[in-house]
Amino acid sequence: MLRGLLTRGPRHAAAGEGGPAAERQRQIGLGVVEALDLALTPAGDAAPDDLISTFNLAQALLELDPDKHRDEADRLLLQVIEAQPYGELAERAKDLRSSIARRDLRADQPDGLRQDAVSYCLQALQLFEGMDQQRFLAVLSEVGAVGQGGLQINEPGTSRSLKTLPGSWSDLALACLIHVGMKRLMPDEDSGLGIGAEYEEALRLHRG
């Protein structure tokens, strides 16, 4: 298959030849070629490692150009998670999606706190404080399910409705609900959304 173009032949360099940078470029190339193999494979002949190929392509796209390929990589990672929600591969895909979210969060404000995220975290703290456990879990479950579909946290015009909460919510507000909710359930864990500093500032304001 196409993978052979990078793994055999007189021009193929041995692993490590050319130093770490060359080896990394080779690994990126392998990820792309694996995905091309997958795209050219008839549906009935799909191999068991198709999801690994999909993950490798997403990873390669982000390595090549995270700005240009952000949406396509996120779509591929979501495809992996939906097909196999649990296990090591799913966790790796979720971690990579979290890195995309963290990058998105800092895109418009690379230095300092995002005050909009601080405000949303403070709102979430106040909201959850007045809830009983049953309703809190229902809200967190719904928001988490929405988050699995991908959140455009740098798009201020996004607006979503929830069954468990009134009003409309931006994707950044939903991300803050997820982070604050996770902190309430598991204080030592992190959501991976990159808003830990904003949460800590909101917590300080909330405690007065």
Residue, then its C-alpha position, 0 to 999 in steps of 0.5 A: m500500500l501507500r505506506g510502503l512509499l515511506t518504509r521501503g526502497p533505496r531512498h528510504a533513510a533508516a530510522g533516526e537518520g538525519g536527527p530527531a527533526a527528520e525522524r519527526q517529519r517521517q512520522i508525520g508523513l507516515g500518518v498522512v500516508e496511512a490515512l490515504d491508505l484508509a481512504l482508498t480501501p474499500a469499505g468491506d476491506a476496512a482493517p481493524d486499525d482504521l481508527i488508529s489511522t484516523f487518529n494518526l492523520a489528525q495528529a499529523l495535520l495538527e503537526l503540519d499546520p494547526d491553524k489551517h487543519r484545526d477543523e479537519a483534525d478536530r472532526l477526525l478526532l471526534q470520529v475516533i471518540e464516537a466510534q470507540p468512546y473508551g480505551e487508550l485510543a479514545e483517551r489519546a484522542k480526547d487529550l489531543r482535542s483538549s490541546i486544540a481547545r486550549r490553543d483556541l482559548r488563548a488564540d485571541q488573548p495569549d497573555g493574562l486571564r480571559q475575563d470573559a472566561v472568569s465571568y462565566c466560571l463565576q456564573a457557574l460557581q454561583l449557579f451550581e452552589g444553589m443546586d441539589q446534587q440530582r439537578f447538578l448531575a443532570v446539567l453536567s451530563e447534558v453539558g458534557a454531551v454537548g461538549q463531546g460534539g466540539l465547542q467553538i469557544n472563540e466564536p462569541g456568536t455561538s448560542r445553544s439551548l439546554k434542556t436542563l438550564p434556561g436561556s442561551w449559552s455560548d460555547l465558552a460559557l458551556a466550557c466553563l460549566i464543564h470545568v467548574g462542574m468537574k472541579r466540584l465532582m473531582p477537585d484534583e482533576d482538570s478538564g483539559l480546557g485550559i481555563g484553570a487560571e480563570y477558574e482559580e480567579a473566579l473561585r477567589l472572587h466567589r469566596g470573597 
